[in-house]
Amino acid sequence: MGRACVDSLRGVADVLMAVDLEAPDIVGTNGVACDVADPGAVSSLVDQARLAGPLRGLVHAAGISPTMGDARRIFAVNLLGTALLLDGFTRLAAPGSAAVCIASSSAYQLAPFATPEGDALLDDPLAPGRLDELAGQYADAGFAYAMSKRGVIRAAARAAVRWGAVGGRVNSLSPGIIETPMGRQELEQQPYMRDMLAATPAGRAGTAAEIANVVAFLLSDQASYVSGIDVLVDGGMLQGLAQQ
């Protein structure tokens, strides 16, 4: 999805930096290696972005799924990584800046299990020992993934207030089942994913390009009054599941 966002944004803006755990080789961009769960690496990334010029847009698509790590690693990458990036890039936010964080429709599916106490833990992932505390409370990798993405939605909403103070915007986007290598891996290894796909009114998985199109809109001036919300892009899957 991140690569699709780069391709989609080429036509409307200069894409200066493409970031992954290993520096990606994408023609026309500066490939930068960064582990978003590493505070030092994120700080260095922000410094490099500052040198590149005014911040127009930030797309945060880094994340791992339930089959890619244990609960602690999932919270570290998905939740802590989001907090570090949004906090770091707040220093670069200016009038016209916009950010989109990729969350997940799974955050909605487990919303009934959320509690005020649990949300308080999600809202402060930088607290000492917090990742261990979250991993202990949500030890199942699938549950941890959904809760980490709930934390992403909440982090983006809070950041919208901070960015708004300097004329910027922040939103999140929650994909359903998307045809990507990660999506295919989950579909193959998690039987319930096939039930989710069968319940999707669109009758198919989404594409990375369809996610990128919505991201491009949220970053554009056409969305200049859209901030602090989550956009669900799931082909109607949640409604299909609800009516079964």
C-alpha positions in Angstrom: 0.0 0.0 0.0 2.9 2.4 0.7 4.4 1.8 -2.7 1.0 2.3 -4.3 0.7 5.6 -2.4 4.0 6.7 -3.8 2.8 5.9 -7.4 -0.5 7.7 -6.8 1.0 10.8 -5.4 3.6 11.2 -8.2 1.0 13.0 -10.3 0.0 15.6 -7.7 3.2 16.3 -5.7 6.9 15.7 -5.5 7.5 12.5 -3.5 10.9 13.1 -2.0 11.3 10.2 0.5 10.2 6.6 0.5 10.8 4.8 3.8 10.9 1.1 4.8 12.8 -1.1 7.2 15.3 -1.5 4.4 15.9 1.5 2.0 13.4 0.9 -0.9 14.6 1.3 -4.4 11.9 3.4 -6.0 12.8 5.5 -9.0 12.6 9.2 -8.4 12.6 9.1 -4.6 15.2 9.1 -1.9 15.0 5.6 -0.3 15.5 5.8 3.4 15.8 2.9 5.9 14.0 3.4 9.2 12.6 1.1 11.9 9.6 3.1 13.0 9.7 1.4 16.4 13.2 2.9 17.1 13.0 6.4 18.5 16.5 7.3 17.3 15.8 6.1 13.8 12.6 8.1 13.7 14.4 11.2 15.0 17.0 10.8 12.2 14.2 10.5 9.7 12.5 13.7 10.8 15.9 15.5 10.5 16.3 14.2 7.0 12.8 15.3 6.1 13.5 18.8 7.5 16.4 19.2 5.1 14.2 18.2 2.2 12.0 21.3 2.5 8.5 22.2 3.8 6.4 19.2 4.8 3.4 18.8 2.4 2.3 15.3 3.2 3.1 12.3 5.3 1.8 8.8 4.6 2.4 6.3 7.4 1.8 2.8 6.0 4.4 0.9 8.0 2.9 -2.0 10.0 2.9 -5.7 10.7 0.1 -8.2 10.8 -0.8 -11.0 13.2 1.3 -13.6 11.4 4.4 -11.4 11.3 5.2 -11.0 15.0 4.2 -11.5 18.6 2.0 -9.1 20.5 4.8 -7.0 21.8 6.4 -6.5 18.4 3.0 -5.7 16.9 2.4 -3.0 19.4 5.9 -1.7 19.0 5.6 -1.3 15.2 2.0 -0.4 14.8 1.3 1.7 17.9 4.6 3.0 19.2 5.8 3.6 15.6 2.7 5.8 14.9 3.2 7.8 18.1 6.9 8.4 17.3 6.2 9.5 13.7 3.3 11.8 14.5 5.1 13.4 17.4 8.3 13.8 15.4 6.7 15.3 12.3 4.6 17.6 14.4 7.7 19.7 14.6 7.6 20.1 10.8 3.9 20.6 10.4 2.9 24.0 8.8 -0.1 25.5 7.0 -1.1 23.0 4.3 0.7 20.0 5.8 -1.4 16.8 6.0 -0.8 13.3 7.3 -2.6 10.0 6.8 -2.0 6.9 9.0 -3.0 3.5 7.8 -5.1 1.7 10.5 -7.4 -1.3 9.9 -11.0 -2.3 9.8 -10.2 -4.8 12.5 -10.2 -1.9 15.0 -13.9 -1.7 14.5 -14.5 -5.4 14.8 -13.0 -5.5 18.3 -14.3 -2.1 19.4 -17.0 -3.8 21.7 -14.1 -5.3 23.7 -12.4 -1.9 24.3 -12.5 -0.3 27.7 -11.6 3.2 29.0 -8.8 1.6 30.9 -7.5 -0.2 27.8 -7.8 3.0 25.7 -5.7 4.9 28.3 -3.0 2.3 27.8 -3.2 2.7 24.0 -3.1 6.4 24.3 0.3 6.5 26.0 2.6 4.0 24.3 5.7 6.0 25.2 5.2 5.3 29.0 8.0 3.1 30.5 7.1 -0.5 30.3 3.9 0.2 28.4 4.6 -2.2 25.5 5.1 -5.1 28.0 1.9 -4.1 29.7 -0.1 -4.0 26.5 1.4 -7.4 25.3 0.4 -8.9 28.7 -3.1 -7.7 28.4 -3.6 -8.5 24.7 -1.4 -11.5 24.3 -3.2 -13.0 21.3 -1.5 -11.6 18.1 -4.8 -11.1 16.3 -6.3 -9.2 19.3 -3.1 -7.2 19.7 -3.2 -6.2 16.0 -6.7 -5.0 16.2 -6.1 -3.0 19.4 -2.8 -1.6 18.0 -4.8 -0.3 15.0 -7.5 1.1 17.4 -4.6 3.0 19.0 -3.5 4.3 15.5 -7.0 5.8 14.9 -7.0 7.4 18.3 -3.4 8.7 17.9 -4.3 10.3 14.5 -7.3 12.0 16.0 -5.3 13.5 18.9 -2.5 14.6 16.5 -5.2 16.4 14.4 -5.5 18.9 17.3 -1.8 19.5 17.5 -1.3 19.8 13.8 -4.4 22.0 13.5 -2.8 24.6 15.8 -0.3 25.3 13.0 -2.6 24.8 10.0 -2.1 21.1 9.4 -4.4 18.1 9.2 -4.2 14.5 10.3 -6.6 11.6 9.4 -6.4 7.8 9.5 -7.7 5.2 7.0 -8.9 1.7 7.8 -8.6 -0.8 5.0 -10.6 -4.0 4.8 -9.1 -7.0 3.1 -6.6 -5.7 0.5 -4.8 -7.7 -2.2 -1.2 -7.2 -1.0 1.5 -9.7 -0.1 0.6 -9.1 3.6 -3.1 -9.5 2.9 -2.6 -12.7 1.0 -0.5 -14.1 3.8 -3.2 -13.4 6.3 -5.9 -14.8 4.0 -3.9 -18.0 3.7 -3.1 -18.5 7.4 -6.2 -17.1 9.1 -9.4 -19.0 8.2 -11.8 -16.3 9.5 -10.3 -13.9 6.9 -12.0 -16.0 4.2 -15.3 -15.6 6.0 -14.7 -11.8 6.0 -14.0 -11.8 2.3 -17.1 -13.8 1.6 -19.2 -11.3 3.5 -17.8 -8.3 1.6 -20.6 -6.8 -0.5 -18.0 -5.7 -3.1 -17.5 -9.4 -3.8 -13.7 -9.1 -3.8 -10.6 -7.9 -2.0 -9.6 -4.3 -2.5 -6.5 -3.2 -4.3 -3.6 -1.2 -3.0 -4.3 1.4 -5.7 -7.9 1.9 -4.3 -6.4 2.6 -0.9 -3.8 5.0 -2.4 -6.6 6.9 -4.2 -8.3 7.7 -0.9 -5.0 8.6 0.7 -4.3 11.0 -2.2 -7.6 12.7 -1.6 -7.1 13.1 2.1 -3.7 14.7 1.5 -5.0 17.0 -1.2 -6.5 20.5 -0.9 -9.8 19.0 -1.8 -9.9 17.6 1.7 -8.9 20.9 3.3 -11.7 20.7 5.9 -11.3 17.0 6.7 -9.3 16.3 9.8 -9.4 14.1 12.9 -11.4 11.3 11.4 -11.0 7.7 10.3 -12.1 6.7 6.8 -13.2 3.1 6.5 -12.3 1.6 3.1 -13.5 -2.0 3.3 -15.9 -2.6 0.4 -18.8 -2.8 2.8 -17.3 -5.7 4.7 -18.3 -4.6 8.2 -21.9 -4.1 7.1 -21.9 -7.5 5.4 -20.7 -9.2 8.6 -23.2 -7.3 10.7 -26.1 -8.5 8.6 -25.2 -12.2 8.6 
